[in-house]
Amino acid sequence: MGQPFWQTSILDFFIALGVVLGGVALGGMAAFLTGDYPTERMLRLAEQLKIWAMVAALGGTFDTIRAIELNVLGGQIGQAGQQLLFIVSSFIGAHMGTLLIRWLLQAEV
């Protein structure tokens, strides 16, 4: 049996948030070690990692899209809506990570 809806939504949110924050932190260290400007690299990485954070949080987009398709074709609109909310939850987590990085680096939003 699967996890409860809210538990999965919160988990997706924090996984996406963690992927962005962790990737940006390690990317900033790599930029420093290679002589690049860490602030600029971190801001670019935050934007570039957003989609990958969503994919990581959802466990692969094909499974989610397949679940939406099967539920819509099977007449279970509520289940398809839950899958869409999982996508939205992971997007919000990834976007909040990007906004947090911008705020910490005092960049223009």
C-alpha positions in Angstrom: 0.0 0.0 0.0 1.2 3.5 -0.9 2.0 6.4 1.4 -0.7 8.8 2.5 -1.2 11.7 0.2 0.1 14.5 2.5 3.1 12.5 3.5 4.1 12.0 -0.2 3.4 15.7 -1.0 5.6 16.9 1.9 8.3 14.4 1.0 8.3 15.6 -2.7 8.5 19.2 -1.5 11.6 18.6 0.7 13.4 16.3 -1.7 13.1 19.0 -4.5 14.2 21.7 -2.0 17.2 19.6 -0.9 18.3 18.8 -4.4 18.4 22.5 -5.3 20.1 23.6 -2.0 22.6 20.7 -2.0 23.5 21.0 -5.7 24.0 24.8 -5.4 26.2 24.4 -2.3 28.4 21.8 -3.9 28.5 23.7 -7.2 29.5 26.8 -5.4 32.4 25.0 -3.7 33.5 23.6 -7.1 33.3 27.1 -8.6 35.6 28.4 -5.8 38.1 25.5 -6.3 38.2 26.1 -10.1 38.6 29.9 -9.8 35.2 30.7 -11.1 32.9 33.3 -9.4 30.9 31.2 -6.9 28.0 33.7 -6.6 27.3 33.8 -10.3 27.7 30.0 -10.7 25.4 29.3 -7.8 22.6 31.5 -9.2 22.9 29.8 -12.6 22.9 26.4 -10.9 19.8 27.2 -8.9 17.9 27.8 -12.1 19.3 24.9 -14.0 18.7 22.4 -11.2 15.0 23.2 -10.8 13.7 20.7 -13.3 16.1 18.0 -12.2 15.0 18.5 -8.6 11.4 17.9 -9.6 12.4 14.8 -11.5 14.4 13.5 -8.5 11.5 14.2 -6.1 9.0 12.4 -8.3 11.2 9.4 -8.8 11.2 9.8 -12.6 8.6 11.7 -14.6 7.5 8.8 -16.7 6.0 7.0 -13.8 4.0 10.0 -12.8 2.8 10.7 -16.3 1.9 7.1 -16.8 -0.1 7.1 -13.5 -2.0 10.2 -14.7 -2.8 8.6 -18.0 -4.0 5.3 -16.4 -6.1 7.1 -13.9 -7.7 9.5 -16.4 -8.5 6.6 -18.8 -9.8 4.5 -15.9 -12.1 7.3 -14.8 -10.3 7.9 -11.5 -10.0 11.7 -11.8 -9.2 12.1 -8.1 -6.2 9.9 -8.4 -5.0 11.8 -11.5 -5.5 15.0 -9.5 -3.3 13.7 -6.7 -0.5 13.0 -9.2 -0.8 16.5 -10.5 -0.6 17.9 -6.9 2.6 15.8 -6.4 4.1 17.6 -9.4 3.0 21.0 -8.0 4.4 20.1 -4.6 7.8 19.2 -6.1 7.8 22.4 -8.2 7.1 24.6 -5.2 10.0 22.9 -3.3 12.4 23.5 -6.2 11.2 27.0 -6.7 11.5 27.8 -3.0 15.1 26.5 -3.0 15.9 28.8 -5.9 14.3 31.8 -4.1 16.2 30.9 -0.9 19.5 30.9 -2.8 18.7 34.2 -4.4 17.8 35.7 -1.0 20.9 34.3 0.7 23.1 35.7 -2.1 21.2 39.0 -2.1 20.5 38.7 -5.8 17.7 40.5 -7.6 14.6 38.3 -7.7 
